[in-house]
Amino acid sequence: MTAEQTQDLDPRFELARLIEEHQRLTGDSLQDIAKRGNIPKSTVQFLRRNGLQRMPERSNLEKLAAGLGHPDASVVRAAAQTACGWTRTETTLPSDPKARAIIAHLGELDERQLDSILALVEHWRRDNR
């Protein structure tokens, strides 16, 4: 296993992965994320840094979540993994039956179909900002 593959599996890099994945999918800069979240760019850079030594303030994580357009819980979870290696294994499904049906059928899709759905969802998210 390469160092990069090990880093991909290491929970200490989860928050950085979340931010980088958002940037890759949307083309947003750190400044774009900061502006949308009403948070200083330096704070976004700090939160993106690999291997946080402590859990960031909740208010900063909520602002980062707003900047990324992600639910607060997903950013807090990523920060917890990054700061202290904490992972959560149970999954909470949404109560909306349509959302549950979509999730239930994701495993039946091939890579191309998943890419298409992801692009569509990201497009809708950008339009709703």
Phi, psi and chi 1 to 4 in degrees:
 res  aa     phi    psi   chi1   chi2   chi3   chi4
   1 MET       -  134.5 -176.1  174.4  -70.1      -
   2 THR   -79.4  165.8   68.1      -      -      -
   3 ALA   -61.4  -37.8      -      -      -      -
   4 GLU   -65.3  -40.5 -173.6  174.5  -62.9      -
   5 GLN   -66.6  -38.7  -71.6  169.9  -39.6      -
   6 THR   -62.8  -42.9  -59.2      -      -      -
   7 GLN   -62.3  -37.5 -177.6  173.7  -40.9      -
   8 ASP   -61.2  -30.3  -74.3  -15.0      -      -
   9 LEU   -93.2  -14.9  -59.2  174.0      -      -
  10 ASP   -76.8  121.7 -169.0  -29.8      -      -
  11 PRO   -63.6  -16.9   18.7  -26.8      -      -
  12 ARG   -68.0   -9.1  -67.8  174.5  -61.1  163.9
  13 PHE  -112.6   10.7  -59.2   99.7      -      -
  14 GLU   -64.1  -42.8 -167.9   58.5   32.5      -
  15 LEU   -66.9  -42.1 -170.0   57.8      -      -
  16 ALA   -60.8  -41.7      -      -      -      -
  17 ARG   -61.7  -41.8  -93.0 -164.2  -60.0  -86.9
  18 LEU   -61.2  -45.9 -175.3   71.1      -      -
  19 ILE   -67.7  -45.2  -64.6  168.6      -      -
  20 GLU   -64.1  -39.3  -71.0  167.3    3.2      -
  21 GLU   -63.6  -42.5  179.3   71.3    6.7      -
  22 HIS   -59.2  -46.3  171.3   83.2      -      -
  23 GLN   -62.2  -41.4  -71.4 -177.8  -73.5      -
  24 ARG   -63.7  -41.5 -172.8 -178.1   66.2   75.3
  25 LEU   -76.6  -32.6  -68.8  172.0      -      -
  26 THR  -107.3  -20.4   64.2      -      -      -
  27 GLY    78.9    7.5      -      -      -      -
  28 ASP   -67.4  143.1  -77.1   -9.1      -      -
  29 SER   -87.8  169.8   67.5      -      -      -
  30 LEU   -61.4  -34.9  -67.0  178.9      -      -
  31 GLN   -63.9  -40.3 -176.6   62.5   41.7      -
  32 ASP   -60.5  -45.5  -64.5  -28.7      -      -
  33 ILE   -62.7  -45.4  -64.9  166.7      -      -
  34 ALA   -60.9  -44.3      -      -      -      -
  35 LYS   -63.3  -46.2 -175.3  175.3 -179.6 -178.9
  36 ARG   -64.8  -33.4 -106.0 -165.9  -38.9  -79.4
  37 GLY   -89.5   -1.8      -      -      -      -
  38 ASN    54.0   51.7 -165.8   28.1      -      -
  39 ILE  -137.8  144.4 -173.4  171.7      -      -
  40 PRO   -61.6  143.2  -21.6   31.8      -      -
  41 LYS   -57.4  -36.5 -179.8 -177.7  171.7 -171.0
  42 SER   -61.8  -32.6   60.5      -      -      -
  43 THR   -70.3  -40.8  -58.2      -      -      -
  44 VAL   -62.3  -42.4  176.9      -      -      -
  45 GLN   -61.9  -42.7  -71.8  171.4  -41.6      -
  46 PHE   -61.0  -46.4  169.6   78.5      -      -
  47 LEU   -67.0  -27.7  -65.3  173.0      -      -
  48 ARG   -78.6  -20.7 -174.3  176.8  172.1  -91.3
  49 ARG   -59.2  137.4 -172.3  178.9   71.1 -153.7
  50 ASN   -71.8  143.8  -65.8  -27.2      -      -
  51 GLY    72.1   51.8      -      -      -      -
  52 LEU   -54.8  141.8  -64.7  173.7      -      -
  53 GLN   -88.2  -19.6  -61.1  -59.5  -51.5      -
  54 ARG  -148.8  164.0   62.3  178.9  173.3   75.4
  55 MET   -71.5  126.5 -170.8   66.4  176.7      -
  56 PRO   -65.9  162.5  -18.3   30.6      -      -
  57 GLU   -63.0  140.9  -68.0 -177.8   28.3      -
  58 ARG   -57.2  -40.9  174.7   93.3 -173.1 -164.9
  59 SER   -61.7  -37.3   61.5      -      -      -
  60 ASN   -68.1  -36.8  -75.2  -24.9      -      -
  61 LEU   -68.7  -37.3  -64.4  175.9      -      -
  62 GLU   -65.5  -40.1  -70.1  169.3  -10.8      -
  63 LYS   -67.3  -40.0  -69.8  175.9 -179.9  179.9
  64 LEU   -62.0  -42.4  177.1   62.5      -      -
  65 ALA   -58.9  -43.0      -      -      -      -
  66 ALA   -63.2  -41.4      -      -      -      -
  67 GLY   -64.6  -33.3      -      -      -      -
  68 LEU   -86.8  -17.3  -64.9  171.1      -      -
  69 GLY    73.4   29.1      -      -      -      -
  70 HIS  -108.3  157.2  -75.3  -93.1      -      -
  71 PRO   -63.7  145.5  -16.9   26.4      -      -
  72 ASP   -52.1  -42.5  -68.9   -6.0      -      -
  73 ALA   -59.9  -37.4      -      -      -      -
  74 SER   -69.2  -34.8   69.9      -      -      -
  75 VAL   -74.9  -40.6  174.3      -      -      -
  76 VAL   -63.2  -42.0  169.8      -      -      -
  77 ARG   -61.4  -45.2 -174.4  172.0   37.0 -106.4
  78 ALA   -63.3  -39.2      -      -      -      -
  79 ALA   -66.2  -40.0      -      -      -      -
  80 ALA   -63.8  -40.9      -      -      -      -
  81 GLN   -63.3  -42.0  -74.0  179.0  -92.1      -
  82 THR   -67.7  -46.9  -61.8      -      -      -
  83 ALA   -75.6  -35.2      -      -      -      -
  84 CYS  -139.1   11.9   50.2      -      -      -
  85 GLY    71.9   12.2      -      -      -      -
  86 TRP   -71.9  135.4  176.4   82.7      -      -
  87 THR  -131.0  149.7   57.1      -      -      -
  88 ARG  -116.3  127.5  179.7  177.1  169.3 -175.9
  89 THR  -102.9  -24.5   55.4      -      -      -
  90 GLU   -75.7  153.5   72.2  -89.8   10.4      -
  91 THR  -116.6  133.7  -57.9      -      -      -
  92 THR  -105.5  119.0  -56.6      -      -      -
  93 LEU   -86.8  148.6  -67.2  174.8      -      -
  94 PRO   -65.7  156.0   17.2  -22.8      -      -
  95 SER   -79.8  -21.2   59.0      -      -      -
  96 ASP   -66.6  121.4 -178.7  -13.7      -      -
  97 PRO   -62.1  -30.9    5.5   -9.2      -      -
  98 LYS   -67.3  -44.5  -68.6  176.3 -173.5  173.2
  99 ALA   -64.2  -40.0      -      -      -      -
 100 ARG   -62.9  -39.8  -68.4  174.5   71.6   91.9
 101 ALA   -65.7  -41.9      -      -      -      -
 102 ILE   -60.1  -48.1  -69.7  167.7      -      -
 103 ILE   -61.6  -41.7  -68.4  168.5      -      -
 104 ALA   -61.7  -30.4      -      -      -      -
 105 HIS   -94.5   -4.9  -66.2  -70.9      -      -
 106 LEU   -59.4  -36.2  -72.4  176.1      -      -
 107 GLY   -65.3  -16.1      -      -      -      -
 108 GLU   -88.3   -7.5  -58.5  168.0   11.7      -
 109 LEU   -91.7  148.2  -56.7  176.4      -      -
 110 ASP   -87.2  174.5   63.5   30.8      -      -
 111 GLU   -58.1  -42.5 -168.9   69.6   26.0      -
 112 ARG   -62.8  -43.0 -176.9 -172.2   56.2   76.8
 113 GLN   -65.9  -41.0  -68.1  167.6  -38.9      -
 114 LEU   -62.8  -41.3  -71.9  171.2      -      -
 115 ASP   -61.2  -40.9  -72.2  -17.6      -      -
 116 SER   -64.6  -43.8  -64.4      -      -      -
 117 ILE   -66.0  -41.7  -70.7  173.4      -      -
 118 LEU   -60.3  -44.6  178.3   59.8      -      -
 119 ALA   -61.8  -41.3      -      -      -      -
 120 LEU   -64.5  -46.0 -175.4   60.1      -      -
 121 VAL   -63.3  -44.7  169.0      -      -      -
 122 GLU   -62.4  -38.3  -70.7  -62.7  -35.1      -
 123 HIS   -61.6  -46.8  173.4   75.9      -      -
 124 TRP   -63.0  -40.9  -72.8  -25.3      -      -
 125 ARG   -61.5  -43.6  -74.1 -176.8   59.7 -138.3
 126 ARG   -63.7  -39.6  -79.2 -168.9  -61.0  -85.0
 127 ASP   -66.6  -27.6  -77.9   -5.3      -      -
 128 ASN   -89.1    4.2  -71.2  -31.0      -      -
 129 ARG   -79.8      -  -73.4 -172.3 -174.8  160.2
